[in-house]
């Protein structure tokens, strides 16, 4: 699973999702769920609460994932939205399941 972090995203939404996956792995006794964080430019992203989250990769339309969750913000409309939308459409056409948080 890949979480695309947009500036000023809700850290609580992200942590709730990741901790649920971590907890499921613990209960099931293995690494059934894996995740990574990405940003539009591959650099760390500030959350709405001021925390900064490191990411593992830069977002692109050729990223390999089964699930893509956009962790957005109600406070920020990214100037690169058209590029993100284009990449998301391409991923959806390639069968990646999509979701949104926040």
C-alpha positions in Angstrom: 0.0 0.0 0.0 1.2 3.5 -0.8 0.2 6.6 1.0 0.6 9.8 -1.1 1.0 12.7 1.4 -0.1 16.1 0.5 1.2 19.1 2.5 -0.8 19.8 5.7 -2.4 16.3 5.6 -4.1 14.9 8.7 -1.4 13.0 10.7 -4.2 11.4 12.7 -5.8 9.9 9.6 -2.4 8.6 8.4 -1.5 7.2 11.7 -4.9 5.5 12.2 -4.5 3.8 8.8 -0.9 2.7 9.4 -1.5 1.6 13.0 -4.4 -0.5 11.8 -2.2 -2.3 9.3 0.5 -2.8 11.8 -2.0 -4.2 14.3 -3.4 -6.6 11.8 0.1 -7.8 11.0 0.7 -8.4 14.7 -2.6 -10.3 15.3 -2.1 -12.4 12.1 1.5 -13.2 13.0 3.2 -12.0 9.9 3.9 -9.2 7.4 0.7 -9.4 5.4 0.4 -5.7 4.9 3.3 -3.5 3.8 3.2 0.3 3.2 5.3 3.2 2.2 4.9 6.9 2.0 5.5 9.0 -1.1 5.3 12.7 -1.9 5.0 14.7 -5.1 8.7 15.4 -5.1 10.2 12.6 -2.9 10.8 15.0 0.0 9.4 15.0 3.6 6.0 16.4 4.0 4.6 18.6 6.8 1.3 17.5 8.4 -1.4 19.9 9.6 -0.1 19.6 13.2 3.5 20.6 12.3 5.0 17.1 12.3 7.1 16.3 9.3 7.0 12.8 7.8 9.8 11.2 5.8 8.8 9.5 2.6 10.4 6.6 0.8 9.8 7.7 -2.8 8.6 10.3 -5.3 5.1 9.8 -6.7 4.8 9.0 -10.4 2.4 7.2 -12.7 4.8 4.2 -12.9 5.0 3.6 -9.2 4.4 -0.1 -8.3 1.6 -0.6 -5.8 -1.7 -2.5 -5.3 -3.4 0.3 -3.3 -2.9 4.1 -3.5 -4.3 6.3 -0.7 -4.2 10.0 -1.1 -3.8 11.6 2.3 -5.0 15.1 1.6 -5.7 18.4 3.4 -8.8 20.6 3.6 -6.4 23.5 4.1 -4.2 23.2 1.0 -4.8 23.0 -2.7 -1.5 21.9 -4.2 -0.3 23.9 -7.3 0.8 20.5 -8.8 -2.8 19.1 -8.5 -3.1 18.6 -12.3 0.1 16.5 -12.4 -1.0 14.4 -9.4 -4.5 13.8 -11.0 -2.9 12.7 -14.3 -0.7 10.2 -12.4 -3.7 8.9 -10.4 -5.8 8.4 -13.5 -3.0 6.4 -15.1 -2.6 4.2 -12.0 -6.4 3.6 -11.9 -6.3 2.6 -15.6 -3.6 0.1 -14.7 -5.8 -1.5 -12.0 -4.4 0.2 -8.9 -7.2 0.5 -6.2 -7.7 4.0 -5.0 -8.7 5.6 -1.7 -8.6 8.9 0.1 -8.0 9.9 3.7 -9.0 13.1 5.5 
